[in-house]
Structure formats: structure tokens, C-alpha cells
Amino acid sequence: MSDLMKVTIDGITVEVAPGTSILNAARQIGGDIVPPAMCYYSKLEGSGGKCRTCIVKVSKGSEKDPRPMPKLVASCRTTVMDGMEVQNITSPEVLEARNGVVEMLLINHPLDCPICDQAGECDLQNLGYENGLQRTRYEFERRTFERIDIGDKIQLHMNRCILCYRCVFTADQITNKRVHGILNRGDHSEISTYIQTAVDNDFSGNVIDVCPVGALTDKTFRFKNRVWFTKPVDAHRNCDHEKCNGKVTLWYKGADVLRVTARKDQFGEVEEFICNTCRFEKKATSDWNIEQPTAIADTSVIASNHYDTFRPLPVIKENLALQEANKVELEKSTKF
């Protein structure tokens, strides 16, 4: 235990292993003090340091060197030091700077939440509500792109992309070869392929799960339903693919499975990547072993139509019969 480092974030002290980033130290504490992250992904090596939404203020560098860091730093790329003190939501400077970062991210982003499949589980949408301005100060024409199919079941809406690079890292690290990436430079940069529908491998669908906005969408789910009208359920199957564990989330509307996604943790990150067979081709309840309703945070809009336990049909019928009997007894007792 002696080699652990103590770091204090917004007045809360936690002990972490050497090499831990400020962001991951905050995640060990949890709650509101965890900085938002649009580009960092713990499962993807090399991610982070691009969107700057996770910036924090280091008011004390360490016990050995207590001087504060002169500028705000990206918490996902800054490792803790023993005795470090960090301010996130307790620093007006951080909150003001984060508002500016969100304003920059939204400069070219279209206001199409009402028709976007990502609405209701979009990190940028949440960030915009928490840190966005009531109006934009941007007076120039926004850059626009035509929608393209980069795979037979994946559509790219580059207008929504914030260049977080998550999909690029995913393709680099879990597929045999990457065929999409960043084209051009500067403000002309865009995610694309040189040949349309070129993204074709057994794990290509995972780029949809890691996208924090609605730039990469599942063509088999597009416009079928709003996510808050569906009911997510954990399920698994014995998948033949050696790199896929077959553990997924099924999204139900009534008795129909509208989509299948990888399971995500409390920070919205995929726990285990799944193959395209599980994602796109297994959309019948009979294909899966049902486990339990997916845990949904109370702050999520999905929780408005969620349930915590299964109620088999016989139990429901029994409860209805009991309610009817109670109603009859109540009517008898109120007659004079």
C-alpha cells in the first residue's frame, strides 16, 4: 500500500496506483466530480487528448513540488503525483473554459437531435445541456457533407462528427486492417474512406458503439424508434467467433428486438467488443439467453420507460384477477 499515491479532487482524497491519470482517479471516486470525456476511451490505447472537455485545474502539483500548474490540463493525459490537488466542478475557471470547449465542438454540429438516432444516449447532447450556451456566436456558414455508406450496415453523418478518433482507434486495434481514417488536414479534416462501403470486417459494427455522437449510425436501426421507448435487456449466446464473448444488450420494443449493442459500463464505454453476427444477424429472442434488465442510471432519459424486474405472463394475469376481485369487494362495501 505504501507505493500508492494520494490525490485530492474537489476536496475528496483517493489513493491510486502510480501512472493513473487524473480522469481515472476521479472515476474511482465517481459522482459529479468525474470530468466529461468525449475522446478518451479506457479500452482503446492512445485515445484521449483531443476534445479537451476533461480539462481540470491542478492547484497543487505534489508534496515535493506544491506549485500549481500554470494552465488547465487535460485530465485524461495528465498522471497524478503524490499529494496533488485538483479542481474540477469547484473551479469557475474550469467551468468557463469547458463552456468554451463545448461551444467550439458545436460550431459545425447540426441541431438535428429530433431526428438523430443517438438522441437520448448522446454524450454531446448531455454536454450541450450542461455546458452549452443558449445561442451560437458563430456567424459563418457551417461545413456540410453528404451522408455516405462506409459499410453495408454503417452510415456516416460527417456533419455530426467531432473528430474524436475513437472509431479509428477501434478499427486499428480490434480488426485485421483499417480502411477508414482521417482525410485532409486542419479544418478540412474528415472521417472517410477512399472507396465507399469499404469497411467490411467481422467487428466493424463496434465503431457505432464507440462514437459519442450520431456520426456513425446502424442502418438496420435508423428511424425505427426513439431509444427512450425501448427496453434494454442483458443477454448472451455461445458465439462461434473466438474473439466475441456473445454478451450483449438487446433493445426491445414490445416483443421485437430492434437492435443489438455491446454492453457498456457506467461511463458509457464498451465492456467487451462484439462481432457483426451478434450485432446485425441475431435479432430474435430465441437466439439469446435472457439474463436481466440492463442497469440504467436514474439520470438517463431511457430510465423513463425502464423496468427493474421481469413479470411473467401468469403472474400478471394473477395480479389482474386479484385487482378485479378487490374491486368487486370494494363496490359491495360501499353500497348502502
N, C-alpha and C positions, 0 to 999 in steps of 0.2 A: 504493500500500500504506500510505501514511502516514495515511490517514483511517480505517484500521481501528482497532477498539477491542479491548484485551486484557481478558479476564475470566477469572478463575480459579475453577473449580468443583471442589470436593473435591480441591484440590491440583493439578488439571490445568488448564493455561492454553491458551486458544484465542483466535484473532483473528477477530472478526466485524464485519460492517458495522454502521454506526450505525442504531439503530432496531430491532435484533434483540432479541427477548425472551430472558430467561434460559433458558426452556424450549427454544427453538430453538438457543440456543448450546450447551446440554447435548446436544441431539440431534446436533450436529456432532461432539461428542466420542464419543457413543454409550456403550454398555455399561450397567452398573448405575447410573451416576450420573444417568441421564435420569429426571426425576421422572415419575410416572404422571399421566395426563391422561384424565379421563372426559368432560369437556365441550368442551375445546379441539379444534379441527379446522382444520388449516392451510388446507384448501381452502374453508372457509366463513368469509366475512367477518363479524366481530363475535362469533365464538364465543369461549368461554373466560370465566374469572372467576366461574363459578357453583358448581362442585363443590368447589373448594378442595383437591383431592387433590394438586395440584402445588406446594403451599407449600414454600418454602425459607427459609433464614436468610441474610440479607446481612450478613456480618460486617465488610465494608469497603465503603463507598458508592462511592468513586472515589479517584483520586490527588489530585484537588483538594479533596475533602471525605471524608476517611477514616472519618468517624463511621459506626458501624453503623446500620442501620435499626432503629427501636425495636421493631418487630413482625415476625412472619413474613409473607411476602408471597407472592401467587400468581405463580409464575414465568411463567405464560402471559401475564400482563398487565403485567409489570414489564420495562422495557427495560434493557439493560446500559449501564454507564458505563465509561469507560476506567479500568482499574485496579481494577475491582470484584472482590471476593472473596465467593464464595457457598458455603454448606454445604448439602448435601442428605443423603446417607446417612451422612455423618461427624458429623452433629449429632443427639445424643439428643433434643434439644428438638423438632426437626423430626419425627423418627420417632414420638415420643409424640403430637404434635399430629395427625399423619397417621392414627395409630391411632384417635384420637377422631373424625376426619372419616369414616373408614370405618364406625365404629360408628353414626354418625348416618345414613349412607347405607343401612345395613342395618336400620334401625329398623322400617320398613314392608315391607321386601323379603322375600317368602316364600322358604322353603327348599325350592324345587322344582327344584333343579338336576337331580335324577334324571329328570325328565320334560320339562325345558326344552330346546328345540332349540338354544339359544345355548350350552349347556354344552359346554365344550371349546374355545371361542373367545370366551369372555365376559370382558371387561375387569374387571367387578366380581367375578367368581369368582376371577380371579387376584389381585386386590387384597385380597379377603377372606382368601385363604390366606396372603398375605404380611403383611398388617397387621391382620387381624381378630382378635377375641377368641374364646376358646373358648366363651363363652356370652353371651347378651344380658342387660343390666341393665334393659331396658325392660319394665315391668310392666303397661302399659296395652294395651287392645285395638288391634290394628293396623287401619289403614283398608283397606278392601277395595272392589273394583269388579268389576262383571260384565264378562266379555270381550265386546268388540264388534268388528264388521267395519267398518273405516273405508274400505275399498276392496274391490273384488270379490276381490282376492287378498291382502289385507293384514289381519291381525287384531291388535288392540291388547289387550295384557295390562297394564292400567294399574297393577296391583298391583306389577309389577316396575319401573316407571318411576322414574328418579331425577331427572327434570326437568332434563336436560342441555341441552335446547333444540336439539340437533343436527338433529332431523327438521324443526323449524320453520324453521331457517335454510336447510336444504336445499330445502324447498318454496318458500321466499321467493326463492332465488337461482337455481334451475335450472328452475323451472316458470313457466308464464304467470300463474297465480294460486294463492294458498294458501287452502285451505278448512279447514285444521285448525290448532289452536294451543292456547294455554294458556287454560283457562276458570277462572273464580273466582280467589281470591287467598289468600295465606298458606298455612296447612296444608290448605286446601281446593282448592289448585291441582291441575289435572289436564290432561293432553293429551287432546283430544277434538275432535269435530266436532258441529255443531248438528244435522246430518242424517247418519244412518249411511250407509256406503258412498258418501260424498260425494267421497272422494279418488279422482279419476279423470282422470289425465293421462298423457302418454307416458313420464314419468320418475318416477312415483310410487313405484316399487319401490326407489328409492335410499334412501328413509327407512329401509328394512330394513337396508341395509348400514351406515349411519352410526350406528345405535342401538348403544350399547356394552353393553347388557344384552338380555334377551329380551323387551322390551316390545312391539316391533313384529316380527311373525313372518310368514314366507312361507307362506301357506295351501297352496301346492302342494307344500311340503316337510315340513310339520308331521308329526311322528311317523313319518316314513318310515325314518329311520336315525339313528344317532349319528354325529357328524361325524368321530370318530377311526376309524370303519370305512370311510370314503370316501377316495378318492384324487383330490386336486385336480390339474388339468392346465390349463396356459395354452393358449388357443385364440383364434381371431379369425375374423371373417366380414366381407364387404362389406355393411355395414348401409345401408339406404336412408334412414334418418333422418340428416339433415345434422348434428345435434348429437351423434351417437353414433359413436364410432370402432370399435365392434364388437369391442374387446379385452376378453376375459372370462376367468374361471376356471370350468372345468367340474368338477363334483364327481361322480365315478364310483363306483358300486358294481357291480363286475363290468363288464358291457358297457353298463349303463344309466346315463344322466345323470340324477341325482336332483335337481340344482338348478344354477342358473347365477348367478354373482355377479360384481360388478365386481372387478377386480384391486386388491389392497391392497399398500401398502408395508410396510416393516419396523416401522412404528409403528401398523399396523392401520388406516391411512387410505386411502380410495379414491383410486386414481391418476387415473382418468377415469370419470365417471358414464356409465351405460349406459341404453338405452331399455328399455321394458317388453317389446317384441317379442323382443329378445335374451334378456331375463331369463326370461320366462314361456312363450314360444311356440316357442323353438328348443332342444329337448331331445333331439335326435338327433345322433349323431356325424357323420352325413352333412351336417349343417347347418354344420359348422365345419371350419376348417383347424387341425389339431392342431399345436402348437408343441413344448412340452416340459413335464415335470412342474413344478408350481409349487414355488418355493423355500419350504421350511418350516423355521423355527427349530428347533434341537435341543431347546429347552426347551418346545416346544408338544406337547400330547398327540397332535396329528394326526401328528407325526413317527413315532409308534409303528407306524403301518401305511403308512408312506410309502415311496416308491422314488425313485431319482435318475435312472434311465435307462429307456428303453423296451427291451423284449426281444421282437422279432417272433417269431411262432409258429415259423417254420422254424428259428430259432436255438435255441429251447427244445427242439424235437424233436431237433436235432443233439446238444445237450448231454445229453439223456436217453439217447440211443443210446450216446454216449461213456461215460457213467456205467455203463450196463449192460455194455458191453464190458470196462471196468476191473474190474467186479465179478466177471465170469467169469474173467478172468486171475488175480485175487486168490484165487479159490477153487481154481484149478488149482495155484497156487504153494504153497498151504498143505496140500495133500494129501500124505500120506506113502506 
